[in-house]
């Protein structure tokens, strides 16, 4: 393992001490857990932003965030963004196809 030195403020120290007591764990372990969880959260946020900006497909966003496509779709939908994108021409084609089924 590699050591990393990080400067934090009094607020962060207080939070870490509370977590140490709650988790009955070492400061290194608490920091590792916080970092892992923070990285997961950050990757989800980045994937979401790239999806919204149409830089990532739903599949690529899920892959980047290391979650399933269903989890990514749920995350996106919970933020009010449709996870299923379809252009107008594709919609028109689907309508024509559906009309054909009903005929």
C-alpha positions as CSV (number, residue, x, y, z in Angstrom):
1,X,0.0,0.0,0.0
2,X,1.0,3.6,-0.6
3,X,0.6,6.4,1.9
4,X,-1.0,9.7,1.0
5,X,-0.8,12.8,3.1
6,X,-3.9,15.1,3.0
7,X,-4.6,18.3,4.9
8,X,-8.1,18.7,6.2
9,X,-9.9,21.3,8.3
10,X,-11.3,21.0,11.8
11,X,-14.8,20.2,10.4
12,X,-13.5,17.2,8.6
13,X,-11.5,16.0,11.6
14,X,-14.6,16.3,13.8
15,X,-16.6,14.2,11.2
16,X,-13.8,11.6,11.0
17,X,-13.7,11.3,14.8
18,X,-17.5,10.7,14.9
19,X,-17.2,8.0,12.2
20,X,-14.3,6.4,14.1
21,X,-16.5,6.0,17.1
22,X,-19.5,4.8,15.2
23,X,-17.6,2.3,13.1
24,X,-15.1,1.2,15.8
25,X,-12.4,1.3,13.2
26,X,-9.0,2.9,12.6
27,X,-8.7,6.3,11.0
28,X,-7.0,4.7,8.0
29,X,-9.9,2.4,7.4
30,X,-12.5,5.1,7.8
31,X,-10.6,7.3,5.3
32,X,-10.3,4.4,2.9
33,X,-14.0,3.7,3.1
34,X,-14.8,7.4,2.7
35,X,-12.5,7.6,-0.3
36,X,-14.0,4.6,-2.0
37,X,-17.6,5.8,-1.5
38,X,-16.6,9.3,-2.6
39,X,-15.0,8.0,-5.8
40,X,-18.2,6.0,-6.5
41,X,-20.4,9.0,-6.0
42,X,-18.1,11.2,-8.1
43,X,-18.0,8.7,-11.0
44,X,-21.8,8.6,-11.0
45,X,-22.0,12.3,-11.1
46,X,-19.5,12.6,-13.9
47,X,-21.3,9.8,-15.9
48,X,-24.6,11.6,-15.4
49,X,-23.2,14.9,-16.6
50,X,-21.6,13.3,-19.6
51,X,-24.8,11.5,-20.4
52,X,-26.8,14.7,-20.2
53,X,-24.3,16.4,-22.4
54,X,-24.6,13.5,-24.9
55,X,-20.9,12.6,-24.5
56,X,-21.8,9.2,-23.1
57,X,-24.5,6.7,-24.1
58,X,-26.4,5.1,-21.2
59,X,-24.2,2.0,-21.6
60,X,-21.0,4.0,-21.5
61,X,-22.2,6.0,-18.5
62,X,-23.0,2.8,-16.6
63,X,-19.6,1.3,-17.6
64,X,-17.8,4.5,-16.4
65,X,-19.6,4.5,-13.1
66,X,-19.1,0.7,-12.7
67,X,-22.8,0.1,-12.2
68,X,-25.4,-1.9,-14.2
69,X,-27.3,-0.2,-17.0
70,X,-30.5,-0.5,-14.9
71,X,-28.8,1.3,-11.9
72,X,-27.6,4.1,-14.2
73,X,-31.0,4.4,-15.8
74,X,-32.6,4.7,-12.4
75,X,-30.1,7.3,-11.2
76,X,-30.7,9.3,-14.4
77,X,-34.5,9.0,-14.1
78,X,-34.5,10.0,-10.4
79,X,-32.9,13.3,-11.6
80,X,-35.7,13.9,-14.1
81,X,-33.8,13.0,-17.2
82,X,-35.3,10.5,-19.6
83,X,-32.8,7.7,-20.1
84,X,-34.3,6.6,-23.3
85,X,-33.5,8.9,-26.2
86,X,-35.0,8.6,-29.5
87,X,-35.0,11.1,-32.4
88,X,-38.1,12.4,-34.2
89,X,-37.4,10.3,-37.3
90,X,-37.1,7.1,-35.2
91,X,-40.4,8.0,-33.4
92,X,-42.1,8.4,-36.7
93,X,-40.8,5.1,-38.0
94,X,-42.0,3.4,-34.8
95,X,-45.4,4.9,-35.2
96,X,-45.6,3.7,-38.8
97,X,-44.5,0.2,-37.7
98,X,-47.0,0.1,-34.9
99,X,-49.8,1.2,-37.2
100,X,-48.9,-1.7,-39.4
101,X,-49.3,-4.1,-36.6
102,X,-52.7,-2.8,-35.9
103,X,-53.9,-3.0,-39.5
